[in-house]
Amino acid sequence: MEKLANLETLPTTGFEVQCFPVKIKGASAGWCRPVAIIRD
């Protein structure tokens, strides 16, 4: 993954990252939507 922003706002521990792909018809590649899930 490239060009992730605002990583300094995440806590040092207690979170996981999930990436949701964006499918593009007829393409061999695409991008993803990374989401940080913070656990309490």
Distance bins in CASP14 RR format, pairs under 12 A and 6 or more apart:
PFRMAT RR
TARGET T0000
AUTHOR 0000-0000-0000
RMODE 2
METHOD distances of the structure
MODEL  1
1 7 0 0 0 0 0 1 0 0 0 0 0
1 17 0 0 0 0 1 0 0 0 0 0 0
1 18 0 0 0 0 0 1 0 0 0 0 0
1 19 1 0 0 1 0 0 0 0 0 0 0
1 21 0 0 0 0 0 1 0 0 0 0 0
1 30 0 0 0 0 0 1 0 0 0 0 0
1 31 0 0 0 0 1 0 0 0 0 0 0
1 32 1 0 0 1 0 0 0 0 0 0 0
1 33 0 0 0 0 0 1 0 0 0 0 0
1 34 1 0 0 1 0 0 0 0 0 0 0
2 31 0 0 0 0 1 0 0 0 0 0 0
2 32 0 0 0 0 0 1 0 0 0 0 0
2 34 0 0 0 0 0 1 0 0 0 0 0
3 31 0 0 0 0 1 0 0 0 0 0 0
3 32 0 0 0 0 0 1 0 0 0 0 0
3 34 0 0 0 0 0 1 0 0 0 0 0
4 10 0 0 0 0 0 1 0 0 0 0 0
4 17 0 0 0 0 1 0 0 0 0 0 0
4 19 0 0 0 0 0 1 0 0 0 0 0
4 31 0 0 0 0 0 1 0 0 0 0 0
4 32 0 0 0 0 0 1 0 0 0 0 0
4 33 0 0 0 0 0 1 0 0 0 0 0
4 34 1 0 0 1 0 0 0 0 0 0 0
4 35 0 0 0 0 0 1 0 0 0 0 0
4 36 0 0 0 0 1 0 0 0 0 0 0
5 34 0 0 0 0 0 1 0 0 0 0 0
5 36 0 0 0 0 0 1 0 0 0 0 0
6 34 0 0 0 0 0 1 0 0 0 0 0
6 36 0 0 0 0 1 0 0 0 0 0 0
7 15 0 0 0 0 0 1 0 0 0 0 0
7 17 0 0 0 0 1 0 0 0 0 0 0
7 34 0 0 0 0 0 1 0 0 0 0 0
7 36 0 0 0 0 1 0 0 0 0 0 0
8 36 0 0 0 0 0 1 0 0 0 0 0
9 15 0 0 0 0 0 1 0 0 0 0 0
9 36 0 0 0 0 1 0 0 0 0 0 0
9 38 0 0 0 0 0 1 0 0 0 0 0
10 16 0 0 0 0 0 1 0 0 0 0 0
10 17 0 0 0 0 1 0 0 0 0 0 0
10 34 0 0 0 0 0 1 0 0 0 0 0
10 35 0 0 0 0 0 1 0 0 0 0 0
10 36 1 0 1 0 0 0 0 0 0 0 0
10 37 0 0 0 0 0 1 0 0 0 0 0
10 38 1 0 0 1 0 0 0 0 0 0 0
10 39 0 0 0 0 0 1 0 0 0 0 0
11 36 0 0 0 0 1 0 0 0 0 0 0
11 37 0 0 0 0 0 1 0 0 0 0 0
11 38 1 0 0 1 0 0 0 0 0 0 0
11 39 0 0 0 0 1 0 0 0 0 0 0
11 40 0 0 0 0 0 1 0 0 0 0 0
12 38 0 0 0 0 0 1 0 0 0 0 0
13 38 0 0 0 0 0 1 0 0 0 0 0
13 39 0 0 0 0 1 0 0 0 0 0 0
14 36 0 0 0 0 1 0 0 0 0 0 0
14 37 0 0 0 0 1 0 0 0 0 0 0
14 38 1 0 0 1 0 0 0 0 0 0 0
14 39 1 0 1 0 0 0 0 0 0 0 0
14 40 0 0 0 0 1 0 0 0 0 0 0
15 34 0 0 0 0 0 1 0 0 0 0 0
15 35 0 0 0 0 0 1 0 0 0 0 0
15 36 1 0 1 0 0 0 0 0 0 0 0
15 37 1 0 0 1 0 0 0 0 0 0 0
15 38 1 0 1 0 0 0 0 0 0 0 0
15 39 1 0 0 1 0 0 0 0 0 0 0
15 40 0 0 0 0 0 1 0 0 0 0 0
16 34 0 0 0 0 0 1 0 0 0 0 0
16 35 0 0 0 0 1 0 0 0 0 0 0
16 36 1 0 0 1 0 0 0 0 0 0 0
16 37 1 0 1 0 0 0 0 0 0 0 0
16 38 0 0 0 0 1 0 0 0 0 0 0
16 39 1 0 0 1 0 0 0 0 0 0 0
17 32 0 0 0 0 0 1 0 0 0 0 0
17 33 0 0 0 0 0 1 0 0 0 0 0
17 34 1 0 1 0 0 0 0 0 0 0 0
17 35 1 0 0 1 0 0 0 0 0 0 0
17 36 1 0 1 0 0 0 0 0 0 0 0
17 37 1 0 0 1 0 0 0 0 0 0 0
17 38 0 0 0 0 0 1 0 0 0 0 0
17 39 0 0 0 0 0 1 0 0 0 0 0
18 32 0 0 0 0 1 0 0 0 0 0 0
18 33 0 0 0 0 1 0 0 0 0 0 0
18 34 1 0 0 1 0 0 0 0 0 0 0
18 35 1 0 1 0 0 0 0 0 0 0 0
18 36 0 0 0 0 1 0 0 0 0 0 0
18 37 1 0 0 1 0 0 0 0 0 0 0
18 38 0 0 0 0 0 1 0 0 0 0 0
19 30 0 0 0 0 0 1 0 0 0 0 0
19 31 0 0 0 0 1 0 0 0 0 0 0
19 32 1 0 1 0 0 0 0 0 0 0 0
19 33 1 0 0 1 0 0 0 0 0 0 0
19 34 1 0 1 0 0 0 0 0 0 0 0
19 35 1 0 0 1 0 0 0 0 0 0 0
19 36 0 0 0 0 0 1 0 0 0 0 0
19 37 0 0 0 0 0 1 0 0 0 0 0
20 30 0 0 0 0 0 1 0 0 0 0 0
20 31 0 0 0 0 0 1 0 0 0 0 0
20 32 1 0 0 1 0 0 0 0 0 0 0
20 33 1 0 1 0 0 0 0 0 0 0 0
20 34 1 0 0 1 0 0 0 0 0 0 0
20 35 1 0 0 1 0 0 0 0 0 0 0
20 37 0 0 0 0 0 1 0 0 0 0 0
21 27 0 0 0 0 0 1 0 0 0 0 0
21 29 0 0 0 0 1 0 0 0 0 0 0
21 30 1 0 0 1 0 0 0 0 0 0 0
21 31 1 0 0 1 0 0 0 0 0 0 0
21 32 1 0 1 0 0 0 0 0 0 0 0
21 33 0 0 0 0 1 0 0 0 0 0 0
21 34 0 0 0 0 0 1 0 0 0 0 0
22 29 0 0 0 0 0 1 0 0 0 0 0
22 30 1 0 0 1 0 0 0 0 0 0 0
22 31 1 0 1 0 0 0 0 0 0 0 0
22 32 1 0 0 1 0 0 0 0 0 0 0
22 33 1 0 0 1 0 0 0 0 0 0 0
22 34 0 0 0 0 0 1 0 0 0 0 0
23 29 0 0 0 0 0 1 0 0 0 0 0
23 30 1 0 0 1 0 0 0 0 0 0 0
23 31 0 0 0 0 0 1 0 0 0 0 0
23 32 0 0 0 0 0 1 0 0 0 0 0
23 33 0 0 0 0 0 1 0 0 0 0 0
24 30 1 0 1 0 0 0 0 0 0 0 0
24 31 0 0 0 0 1 0 0 0 0 0 0
24 32 0 0 0 0 0 1 0 0 0 0 0
END
